[in-house]
């Protein structure tokens, strides 16, 4: 019996993202998750929270029942 695969259409960070570069971040999620690559998706801190911005996922790695995504933040929502 394999682990179920979850399809995610947004990035929910829960504040756990790590900055790699100016606009690049990595994030580890529990379980194996599918993400769309190379198209803009919403980036949110929590699933029901406000939109932080838009990100483009550049790499997805599966290992040890975790998913590591590397994404580029392409636009930020300014909080005025």
C-alpha positions in Angstrom: 0.0 0.0 0.0 1.6 3.2 -1.1 1.3 6.7 0.3 -1.5 8.7 -1.3 -0.5 11.5 -3.6 -2.0 14.9 -3.0 -2.4 17.5 -5.7 -1.7 21.1 -4.6 -2.6 24.1 -6.6 -1.2 26.7 -4.3 1.8 27.0 -2.0 0.9 27.2 1.7 4.1 28.1 3.6 2.9 28.2 7.3 6.0 30.4 7.7 8.3 27.5 7.1 9.8 28.6 3.8 13.6 29.2 3.6 15.1 31.9 1.5 17.7 30.6 -1.0 18.3 33.7 -3.0 16.6 37.0 -3.5 13.4 35.6 -5.0 13.9 31.9 -4.5 12.6 29.8 -1.6 12.5 26.2 -0.6 9.8 24.6 1.4 9.4 21.0 2.8 5.9 19.6 3.1 4.9 16.3 4.7 3.8 13.5 2.4 4.2 13.2 -1.4 2.5 16.1 -3.2 2.1 17.0 -6.8 2.5 20.7 -7.9 2.2 22.3 -11.3 5.6 23.4 -12.5 6.6 26.7 -14.3 3.2 28.4 -14.0 2.2 31.0 -11.4 0.4 29.7 -8.4 -0.8 31.6 -5.2 1.5 31.7 -2.3 -0.2 31.9 1.1 0.9 31.6 4.7 -2.2 29.6 5.7 -4.7 27.9 3.5 -7.5 30.4 4.4 -5.2 33.4 4.7 -4.6 36.4 2.6 -2.6 36.1 -0.6 1.1 36.8 -0.1 1.9 36.8 -3.8 2.4 34.6 -6.8 5.1 31.9 -7.1 6.4 29.7 -9.8 7.6 26.3 -8.7 10.8 25.4 -10.4 11.6 22.0 -8.8 9.8 19.3 -6.9 11.7 16.5 -5.1 10.2 13.5 -3.3 12.1 11.7 -0.6 11.5 10.1 2.8 7.7 10.7 2.7 8.3 14.5 2.2 8.1 16.8 -0.7 10.7 19.6 -1.2 9.7 22.4 -3.5 11.9 25.2 -4.8 9.9 28.2 -6.0 10.5 31.7 -7.3 8.4 34.5 -5.9 7.3 36.5 -9.0 5.0 39.0 -7.4 4.3 40.2 -3.8 1.0 41.6 -2.6 1.7 44.8 -0.8 -0.1 45.3 2.4 -1.3 48.9 2.5 
